[in-house]
Amino acid sequence: MNNGMNKLEMLSLLAPGTRLREGIDNILDGEMGALIVIGYDDEIEKIMDGGFEINCDFTPEKLFELAKMDGAIIVDSDISKIHYANVHLQPAIHFTTNESGTRHRTAQRTAKQMNRVVIAISERKKVATIYNGDITHRLRGITDLMEEATQGLNTLERYRLILDKALGNLTILELDDLVTLYEVTIILQRFEKVTRIYKEIENYIIELGVDGRLVRLHLNDLIQDVEEEKANFLRDYWNENNEEFELEEVLSRLSKLSDEDLKEFEKLSAILDYGKTYSILGNKVSPKGYRVLHKISKLTRKDIEKIIDMCENLSTIQEATEDDLLEIKGMSKLKVKAIKNGLNRLKLTMELEK
């Protein structure tokens, strides 16, 4: 389980409310130090020297008592058993470490060599540091985490307002068929910024464990419908001349951009397969209509796909007569009326809110 554990899995393992976190907090409260290795197998045995075989069920109380000895404590990967205590670890010295204390240097080298979670608790500094392969993470208290999560929520709220205003302006331009690639890249940048703030707050929530419930509720309110609207936006403006649209692939390309890359609109243009030159940003582009049509409640996903298959873009959908739309299989007079009224109402609403 621990081999290859990512940061989110690691944070979940150590979140408040878990037995491991309770044991660590007990050790910190008791002003003691400890070295805890998560995961026991033949590989860890190769760097173990001495110690006592415990082989007992894991409890926070037992972890606390065993921390009174100087050596490492070896715990099962699912935190169900304590296998050894008072173990001297001998990781290879060619694994680099930037730590100064003996316990932390051993922990970091062991984590790198064994590719697993190792926890070093400092008696003097009263902090716990988690090493997981090449990852180093300082375990933070609930108060600090809540403060950072609250700041993150406030930032997300501001960015969500900016995004919503930009999307309203984009909708007006779409319905007037006046969108350029420049406006598209601005929106894409703002969508991605919101996504990144959201993911950062997700990390806080995982690390908060049972104490993150209220943060989660607030986050869900702020992020509601954003991912779906982002997906429809990407479908709208994907350049299908070169290759077929794959949502996960496009999202993966976006995630690989650095924060500095997000400032360069030509790189965002390349994400949508329009090329990577600044000169094309002034080119007019037409949305297919996914994002706008999803705002019309009478239409199903299948309806929207059929409409776009026939009309190809939003401009043609607007120009289509009721008879044209009725030719689409499964399209009733009620749905056609909903499309016509919905598009007119949407434009009026956006202009009033502008």
Secondary structure by P-SEA (a helix, b strand, c coil): ccccccaaaaaaaaccccaaaaaaaaaaaacccbbbbccccaaaaaaccccccccccccaaaaaaaacccbbbbbccccccccccbbbbbcccccccccccaaaaaaaaaaaaacbbbbbbbccccbbbbbcccbbbbbbcaaaaaaaaaaaaaaaaaaaaaaaaaaaaaaaaaaaccccaaaaaaaaaaaaaaaaaaaaaaaaaaaacccaaaaaaaaaaaacaaaaaaaaaaaaccccccccccaaaaaaaaaaccccccccaaaaaaaaccccccccccbbbbbccaaaaaacccccaaaaaaaaaacccaaaaaaccaaaaaacccccaaaaaaaaaaaaaaaaaaaaac
